[in-house]
């Protein structure tokens, strides 16, 4: 328990089924984490006995693990489960989880998460600003932001995106300028005006397109 009274270990729900080749391994790993207090509580549901549980969650295969905000499909090793458990309540953990979802093409899942918890937008912007972020994730971030255009949610990250327009990596500056165009906020304009003379032509092009698309120009 943290000093503020908030648990630093997650509650976990594990769905299993008879004949599942990987369920026993995940169950054993999670049970070990409970013994170590890395996981606070483990609830195990055999969907053969409780099929409504899987139906209600839209789960079609097991093992399936819910750990805080993370939903983890299939076989996960002990060290991977430990890693997720240790960062279940951290910005870095959420960024890593969104990265995994985007790398595997689960754009709708990410969009739904952000609509339900707009604070997750910070983690998306963090991925956009990471030089090590893979191309599939970068494309995924932009696709999610495009889906959110007009929702009013993206206006909350204008400042974070504006700071990325000053990044030393031209690719990140370009992405940030394009993302600013999706915020629908005139507050993005000062950041864009400041990049009109960027040394990279792709950045300047993104800047002008963004300026043209935003109100108040």
C-alpha positions in Angstrom: 0.0 0.0 0.0 1.4 3.4 -1.0 1.6 6.3 1.5 -1.5 7.8 0.0 -3.5 4.7 0.6 -3.6 3.6 -3.1 -2.6 0.0 -3.9 0.6 -0.3 -5.9 -0.4 -3.9 -6.9 -3.2 -4.6 -9.3 -6.3 -6.9 -9.0 -6.2 -9.4 -11.8 -9.0 -11.3 -13.5 -8.0 -14.5 -15.4 -10.3 -16.4 -17.7 -9.4 -20.0 -18.4 -11.1 -23.0 -20.0 -10.7 -26.8 -20.0 -8.2 -28.1 -22.6 -6.5 -24.7 -22.9 -2.8 -25.4 -23.6 -1.5 -22.2 -22.0 -4.0 -21.4 -19.2 -2.1 -23.5 -16.6 1.2 -21.6 -17.3 -0.5 -18.2 -17.0 -2.3 -19.3 -13.8 0.9 -20.5 -12.2 2.7 -17.3 -13.1 0.0 -15.1 -11.7 -0.3 -17.2 -8.6 3.4 -16.7 -8.0 3.0 -12.9 -8.3 0.2 -13.0 -5.7 2.5 -14.8 -3.3 5.1 -12.1 -3.9 2.4 -9.3 -3.4 3.2 -8.1 -7.0 -0.5 -8.8 -7.7 -2.9 -8.0 -4.9 -5.8 -10.3 -5.8 -6.4 -12.9 -8.5 -9.9 -13.9 -9.6 -10.1 -17.0 -11.8 -13.1 -17.8 -13.9 -13.5 -21.0 -15.9 -15.6 -19.9 -18.8 -16.9 -23.5 -19.3 -18.8 -23.0 -16.0 -19.4 -19.2 -16.5 -19.7 -18.6 -20.2 -21.6 -15.4 -19.6 -18.4 -13.9 -18.2 -16.6 -14.3 -21.5 -19.7 -13.2 -23.4 -20.1 -10.0 -21.4 -16.4 -9.1 -22.0 -16.5 -10.1 -25.6 -13.7 -12.6 -25.1 -13.3 -15.4 -27.7 -10.1 -17.1 -26.6 -8.2 -17.9 -23.4 -6.2 -17.4 -21.4 -7.3 -13.8 -21.1 -5.9 -11.6 -18.3 -7.2 -8.2 -17.2 -4.7 -6.4 -15.0 -5.8 -2.9 -14.1 -6.4 -1.2 -17.4 -4.4 -3.8 -19.3 -6.2 -6.6 -21.2 -3.6 -9.3 -22.2 -4.5 -12.0 -24.6 -2.9 -15.4 -24.8 0.2 -16.8 -23.3 2.3 -14.4 -21.3 5.5 -15.4 -19.5 6.1 -14.8 -15.8 8.5 -11.9 -16.4 6.2 -10.2 -18.9 3.3 -10.5 -16.4 5.5 -9.1 -13.7 6.5 -6.2 -15.9 2.8 -5.3 -16.6 1.9 -5.7 -12.9 4.7 -3.4 -11.8 3.7 -0.6 -14.2 -0.1 -1.1 -14.2 -0.7 2.3 -12.7 2.1 4.4 -14.3 2.2 6.6 -17.4 5.1 4.5 -18.7 3.0 1.4 -18.4 0.1 2.9 -20.3 2.4 4.1 -23.0 3.8 0.6 -23.3 0.3 -0.9 -23.5 -0.9 1.5 -26.1 2.3 0.8 -28.1 1.5 -2.9 -28.1 -2.1 -2.3 -29.2 -1.1 0.0 -32.0 1.7 -2.2 -33.2 -0.8 -5.1 -33.6 -3.4 -2.9 -35.4 -5.9 -2.6 -32.5 -6.8 1.0 -33.4 -10.4 0.8 -32.4 -9.5 -0.5 -28.9 -7.2 2.5 -28.4 -9.8 4.9 -29.7 -12.4 3.5 -27.3 -9.9 3.7 -24.4 -9.2 7.3 -25.1 -12.8 8.3 -25.5 -13.5 6.6 -22.1 -10.4 8.0 -20.5 -9.2 11.2 -22.3 -6.1 11.3 -20.0 -4.7 8.5 -22.1 -4.1 11.1 -24.8 -1.0 12.1 -22.9 0.5 8.7 -23.4 -0.3 8.8 -27.2 1.4 12.1 -27.5 4.4 10.7 -25.6 4.6 7.9 -28.2 4.5 10.4 -31.0 7.4 12.2 -29.4 9.6 9.1 -28.9 12.4 8.8 -31.5 12.4 5.0 -30.7 8.7 4.6 -31.5 8.1 2.2 -34.4 6.6 3.2 -37.6 3.4 1.1 -37.1 2.8 2.7 -33.8 3.4 6.2 -35.2 0.9 5.5 -38.0 -1.5 4.2 -35.4 -1.3 7.2 -33.2 -2.0 9.5 -36.2 -4.9 7.3 -37.2 -6.5 7.5 -33.7 -6.0 11.2 -33.6 -7.7 11.5 -37.0 -10.7 9.5 -35.7 -10.9 11.8 -32.7 -10.9 14.9 -34.8 -13.9 17.0 -34.1 -14.6 15.3 -30.7 -13.0 18.1 -28.8 -10.8 15.7 -26.9 -7.6 16.5 -28.9 -7.6 20.2 -27.9 -6.4 19.1 -24.5 -3.0 18.1 -25.8 -2.2 21.3 -27.9 0.6 22.3 -25.5 2.2 18.9 -25.5 2.1 18.7 -29.3 3.3 22.3 -29.6 6.4 21.4 -27.6 7.1 18.6 -30.1 7.2 21.0 -33.0 10.6 22.1 -31.6 12.0 18.5 -31.5 15.4 18.0 -33.1 13.9 15.1 -35.2 12.2 16.5 -38.3 9.9 13.4 -38.5 8.6 14.2 -35.0 8.2 17.9 -35.9 6.2 16.9 -39.0 4.0 14.5 -37.1 3.4 17.1 -34.3 2.3 19.8 -36.9 -0.1 17.4 -38.5 -1.5 16.3 -35.2 -2.0 20.0 -34.3 -4.2 20.3 -37.4 -6.5 17.7 -35.9 -7.0 19.5 -32.6 -9.4 22.1 -34.1 -7.9 24.7 -31.7 -6.7 28.1 -32.6 -4.3 27.8 -29.7 -2.2 25.6 -32.0 -1.5 28.5 -34.4 1.4 30.2 -32.5 3.3 26.9 -32.4 2.7 26.5 -36.2 3.7 30.1 -37.0 7.0 29.5 -35.2 7.8 26.7 -37.6 7.1 28.4 -40.9 10.8 28.8 -41.6 11.7 25.3 -40.5 14.8 24.1 -42.4 13.0 20.9 -43.5 10.6 21.2 -46.4 8.3 18.4 -45.1 7.9 20.3 -41.9 7.1 23.5 -43.6 4.5 21.7 -45.8 2.9 20.2 -42.7 2.9 23.6 -41.0 1.1 25.3 -43.9 -1.5 22.5 -44.2 -2.2 22.7 -40.5 -2.5 26.5 -40.5 -4.9 26.3 -43.4 -7.1 23.8 -41.6 -7.4 25.6 -38.3 -9.9 28.3 -37.3 -8.6 31.8 -36.6 -5.9 32.0 -39.3 
